[in-house]
Amino acid sequence: MLCFMSVHDDLSRRHFGKGLRDSTQVACVQKNRDIAQAKACGSGLLMTLAELQILIERMYSEKDRQRGTAATFLWFCEEVGELAAALREGTHEQKSSEFADVLAWLVTLANVNDVDLTAAIEAKYGQGCPGCGNIVCTCNAKP
């Protein structure tokens, strides 16, 4: 069994530790640890984006950092191509698998570049659409 607690502790110290600015963020890390521990005990809770980022970091970071951003981006693009093919003519299972691969490689790119995806998503989309500011987008620019 994978212990999410140790995965989270490891990355929160190494990767996210430099981004913790106040007691609220520290409390969020503790909450994520509690969720991760419950998950490790089989509670059936869903994996968060932060937990996925930690998991990918733990599994692949040594290889990913040696490969670097440019080569990792090429792998990401290859997976997007595989997703495109699955969307065109794949089964639901193939589509699901390719979505998972694309997300994993996107997370890998973020890890290699020391980007906290949860913080990035919250900063850009946490208050609504970046264009119009509404929770339900009313922008005319994108259909």
C-alpha positions as CSV (number, residue, x, y, z in Angstrom):
1,M,0.0,0.0,0.0
2,L,1.3,3.5,-0.9
3,C,1.5,5.7,2.1
4,F,0.2,9.1,1.1
5,M,1.2,10.5,4.4
6,S,4.9,10.0,3.8
7,V,4.6,11.2,0.2
8,H,2.9,14.4,1.3
9,D,5.3,15.0,4.1
10,D,8.3,14.6,1.8
11,L,7.0,17.0,-0.9
12,S,5.6,19.5,1.5
13,R,9.0,19.9,3.0
14,R,10.9,19.8,-0.3
15,H,8.6,21.4,-2.9
16,F,5.8,23.4,-1.2
17,G,7.7,24.4,2.0
18,K,9.2,27.4,0.3
19,G,5.7,28.6,-0.7
20,L,4.0,28.5,2.7
21,R,3.4,32.1,3.6
22,D,1.1,32.0,6.6
23,S,-0.7,29.9,9.2
24,T,-3.7,29.4,6.8
25,Q,-1.4,27.7,4.3
26,V,0.2,25.6,7.0
27,A,-3.3,24.6,8.2
28,C,-4.1,23.6,4.6
29,V,-1.0,21.4,4.5
30,Q,-2.1,19.8,7.8
31,K,-5.6,19.2,6.4
32,N,-4.1,17.6,3.3
33,R,-2.0,15.3,5.6
34,D,-5.2,14.3,7.4
35,I,-7.0,13.6,4.2
36,A,-4.0,11.7,2.9
37,Q,-3.8,9.6,6.1
38,A,-7.6,8.8,5.8
39,K,-7.1,7.8,2.2
40,A,-4.2,5.5,3.1
41,C,-6.6,3.8,5.5
42,G,-9.0,3.1,2.7
43,S,-11.6,5.8,3.4
44,G,-12.5,6.2,-0.3
45,L,-11.8,9.9,-0.4
46,L,-10.8,11.3,-3.8
47,M,-7.2,12.3,-4.6
48,T,-6.7,16.0,-4.7
49,L,-4.5,17.8,-7.3
50,A,-1.9,18.4,-4.6
51,E,-1.8,14.7,-3.7
52,L,-1.4,13.8,-7.4
53,Q,1.4,16.3,-7.7
54,I,3.1,14.8,-4.6
55,L,2.6,11.3,-5.9
56,I,4.1,12.0,-9.3
57,E,7.0,13.8,-7.6
58,R,7.7,10.8,-5.4
59,M,7.4,8.3,-8.2
60,Y,9.3,10.0,-11.0
61,S,11.1,13.2,-9.8
62,E,14.7,11.9,-10.1
63,K,14.2,10.8,-13.8
64,D,12.0,13.9,-14.6
65,R,14.6,16.4,-13.3
66,Q,17.4,14.6,-15.2
67,R,15.3,14.7,-18.4
68,G,14.6,18.4,-18.0
69,T,11.8,20.6,-19.2
70,A,12.3,20.4,-23.0
71,A,12.4,16.6,-23.1
72,T,9.5,16.3,-20.6
73,F,7.4,18.7,-22.7
74,L,8.0,16.4,-25.8
75,W,6.7,13.4,-23.8
76,F,3.7,15.5,-22.7
77,C,3.0,16.4,-26.4
78,E,3.2,12.8,-27.4
79,E,0.6,11.9,-24.7
80,V,-1.7,14.7,-26.0
81,G,-1.4,13.2,-29.5
82,E,-2.4,9.8,-28.1
83,L,-5.3,11.5,-26.3
84,A,-6.4,13.0,-29.7
85,A,-6.4,9.6,-31.3
86,A,-8.4,8.1,-28.4
87,L,-10.9,10.9,-28.6
88,R,-11.3,10.2,-32.3
89,E,-11.9,6.5,-32.2
90,G,-11.0,5.0,-28.8
91,T,-13.1,3.2,-26.3
92,H,-14.1,4.9,-23.0
93,E,-11.3,3.0,-21.2
94,Q,-8.7,4.2,-23.7
95,K,-9.9,7.8,-23.4
96,S,-9.8,7.6,-19.6
97,S,-6.3,6.1,-19.7
98,E,-5.0,8.8,-22.1
99,F,-6.6,11.6,-20.0
100,A,-4.8,10.2,-17.0
101,D,-1.5,10.1,-18.9
102,V,-1.9,13.7,-20.1
103,L,-2.6,14.9,-16.6
104,A,0.3,13.0,-15.2
105,W,2.7,14.5,-17.7
106,L,1.3,18.0,-17.1
107,V,1.9,17.5,-13.4
108,T,5.4,16.3,-14.2
109,L,6.1,19.5,-16.1
110,A,4.9,21.5,-13.2
111,N,7.1,19.5,-10.8
112,V,10.2,19.9,-12.9
113,N,9.5,23.7,-13.0
114,D,8.6,23.9,-9.3
115,V,5.1,25.1,-9.9
116,D,2.5,24.3,-7.3
117,L,-0.5,23.5,-9.5
118,T,-3.1,23.9,-6.7
119,A,-1.8,27.4,-5.9
120,A,-1.7,28.3,-9.7
121,I,-5.2,27.1,-10.3
122,E,-6.5,28.9,-7.2
123,A,-4.7,32.1,-8.2
124,K,-6.0,32.1,-11.8
125,Y,-9.5,30.5,-11.4
126,G,-10.3,30.6,-7.7
127,Q,-12.4,33.8,-8.0
128,G,-14.1,32.9,-11.3
129,C,-13.3,33.4,-14.9
130,P,-10.0,35.3,-15.4
131,G,-11.6,37.3,-18.2
132,C,-15.0,38.4,-16.8
133,G,-14.6,37.5,-13.2
134,N,-17.9,35.5,-13.0
135,I,-18.2,31.9,-11.8
136,V,-20.2,31.1,-14.9
137,C,-18.2,32.7,-17.7
138,T,-20.0,35.4,-19.8
139,C,-17.0,36.2,-22.0
140,N,-17.6,36.5,-25.7
141,A,-14.0,35.7,-26.6
142,K,-14.2,32.0,-26.2
143,P,-17.3,29.9,-27.1
